[in-house]
Amino acid sequence: MSYRNQLIYMLKNNRDVMKKLIDDVTEEESLEQGSHGFNHIRWQVGHLLYAAGYSYSLLNQEYDDFTQYKDLFGGGAELSEDPSVYSNMADLRDKMYAVHNDVIAAMEKSSEDDLTVEIGEEGKKTTVWQTINFLCMHEFYHAGQIVNIRKILKRERPFG
């Protein structure tokens, strides 16, 4: 199986998993942190929206809308004590779903050559496919965090 086909498979699975995890989360629930002070679901979704936008920018060089989320949701961004700094859950969820679909559509139009382009700084070079692959795995890491918050919310297991 090609890199492209593997990534399409993973991107579709990630999209479907995230829908099962967050479709039913209310605005109030999206701010739950639990006693361990987890990053709340609203932050998790914003962070994943930012990452998906970055993936899309690798396939569509003209896309840079994701950069608006860097300060709040980029790598290393601290969780704000003020929930009003975050967009509402419904808006973040809809935007993330739209970007997921855009990434999948762009991936379906891409070629293997598009995916083997090197990106990054000298000494930290990688390829487009490796970066998107990492971001897919990164999404599952955060999905696990969302599962833990769903347990705190006493939600039924979304799988199995």
C-alpha positions as CSV (number, residue, x, y, z in Angstrom):
1,M,0.0,0.0,0.0
2,S,1.3,3.5,-0.9
3,Y,2.0,6.3,1.6
4,R,-0.9,8.2,0.1
5,N,-3.4,5.3,0.5
6,Q,-2.2,4.6,4.1
7,L,-2.6,8.3,5.0
8,I,-6.1,8.5,3.5
9,Y,-7.1,5.5,5.5
10,M,-5.7,7.0,8.7
11,L,-7.1,10.4,8.1
12,K,-10.6,9.0,7.5
13,N,-10.4,6.8,10.7
14,N,-9.2,9.8,12.7
15,R,-12.0,11.9,11.5
16,D,-14.6,9.3,12.4
17,V,-13.0,8.6,15.8
18,M,-13.0,12.3,16.7
19,K,-16.7,12.6,15.7
20,K,-17.6,9.8,18.1
21,L,-15.6,11.4,20.8
22,I,-16.9,15.0,20.6
23,D,-20.2,15.0,18.7
24,D,-22.2,14.8,21.9
25,V,-20.0,17.1,24.1
26,T,-21.9,20.2,25.3
27,E,-20.5,23.7,25.7
28,E,-20.3,23.3,29.5
29,E,-18.8,19.8,29.3
30,S,-16.2,21.0,26.9
31,L,-14.5,23.0,29.7
32,E,-14.3,20.1,32.2
33,Q,-10.7,19.5,33.4
34,G,-11.2,17.0,36.2
35,S,-9.3,16.9,39.4
36,H,-6.0,16.3,37.5
37,G,-6.3,19.5,35.6
38,F,-6.4,18.0,32.1
39,N,-6.5,20.3,29.1
40,H,-10.2,20.5,28.6
41,I,-11.9,19.1,25.5
42,R,-12.4,22.6,24.0
43,W,-8.6,23.1,24.1
44,Q,-8.0,19.6,22.7
45,V,-10.3,20.3,19.8
46,G,-8.7,23.7,19.1
47,H,-5.2,22.1,19.2
48,L,-6.3,19.4,16.8
49,L,-7.9,21.9,14.5
50,Y,-4.6,23.8,14.5
51,A,-2.7,20.6,13.7
52,A,-5.1,19.5,11.0
53,G,-4.8,23.0,9.4
54,Y,-1.1,22.6,9.3
55,S,-1.5,19.2,7.6
56,Y,-3.8,20.8,5.1
57,S,-1.2,23.6,4.4
58,L,1.3,21.0,3.5
59,L,-1.0,19.7,0.8
60,N,-2.4,23.1,-0.2
61,Q,0.4,25.7,-0.1
62,E,-2.1,28.6,-0.2
63,Y,-3.9,27.6,3.0
64,D,-2.8,29.5,6.1
65,D,-6.0,30.0,8.1
66,F,-4.7,27.6,10.7
67,T,-2.1,30.2,11.9
68,Q,-4.9,32.2,13.6
69,Y,-5.0,29.3,16.2
70,K,-1.3,29.1,17.0
71,D,-1.2,31.3,20.1
72,L,-4.1,29.6,21.8
73,F,-3.6,26.0,20.5
74,G,-0.2,25.6,19.0
75,G,2.5,23.3,20.4
76,G,3.5,24.5,23.9
77,A,0.4,26.8,24.3
78,E,-0.7,27.0,27.9
79,L,-4.3,26.5,28.9
80,S,-5.9,29.8,29.8
81,E,-7.7,30.2,33.1
82,D,-10.2,32.4,31.2
83,P,-12.6,30.2,29.1
84,S,-13.9,33.2,27.3
85,V,-10.7,33.3,25.2
86,Y,-11.8,30.2,23.4
87,S,-14.3,29.9,20.6
88,N,-17.4,27.9,21.5
89,M,-17.3,24.2,21.2
90,A,-19.7,24.0,18.3
91,D,-17.7,26.4,16.2
92,L,-14.4,24.6,16.9
93,R,-16.0,21.2,16.2
94,D,-17.4,22.4,12.9
95,K,-14.2,23.9,11.8
96,M,-12.2,20.8,12.7
97,Y,-14.6,18.6,10.8
98,A,-14.3,20.9,7.8
99,V,-10.5,20.9,7.8
100,H,-10.5,17.1,8.3
101,N,-12.6,16.8,5.1
102,D,-10.3,19.3,3.3
103,V,-7.2,17.3,4.2
104,I,-8.7,14.1,3.0
105,A,-9.8,15.7,-0.3
106,A,-6.4,17.2,-0.8
107,M,-4.7,13.9,0.0
108,E,-6.9,12.1,-2.5
109,K,-5.7,14.6,-5.2
110,S,-2.1,14.3,-4.2
111,S,0.6,12.1,-5.8
112,E,3.3,10.1,-4.2
113,D,5.8,12.7,-5.4
114,D,3.8,15.5,-3.6
115,L,4.2,13.5,-0.4
116,T,7.9,12.9,-0.6
117,V,8.8,16.6,-0.8
118,E,11.3,17.5,2.0
119,I,10.2,20.1,4.5
120,G,11.7,21.6,7.6
121,E,14.9,23.3,8.7
122,E,18.4,22.0,8.0
123,G,19.2,19.2,10.4
124,K,15.4,18.6,11.0
125,K,14.3,17.7,7.5
126,T,11.4,15.4,7.0
127,T,8.9,14.7,4.3
128,V,5.3,15.8,3.9
129,W,4.0,12.2,4.3
130,Q,6.1,11.7,7.5
131,T,4.8,14.9,9.0
132,I,1.2,14.1,8.3
133,N,1.7,10.6,9.6
134,F,3.1,12.0,12.8
135,L,0.1,14.4,13.1
136,C,-2.3,11.5,12.7
137,M,-0.6,9.7,15.6
138,H,-0.6,12.9,17.6
139,E,-4.4,13.2,17.0
140,F,-4.8,9.7,18.6
141,Y,-2.7,10.8,21.6
142,H,-5.2,13.6,22.2
143,A,-8.1,11.3,21.5
144,G,-6.9,9.3,24.5
145,Q,-7.0,12.4,26.6
146,I,-10.5,13.1,25.5
147,V,-11.5,9.6,26.4
148,N,-10.3,10.2,30.0
149,I,-12.3,13.4,30.2
150,R,-15.4,11.6,28.9
151,K,-14.9,9.1,31.8
152,I,-15.0,12.0,34.2
153,L,-18.2,13.2,32.6
154,K,-19.6,9.6,33.1
155,R,-20.1,9.2,29.4
156,E,-20.6,5.8,27.8
157,R,-17.6,4.4,26.0
158,P,-17.7,5.5,22.4
159,F,-16.1,2.3,21.2
160,G,-16.4,-1.4,21.9
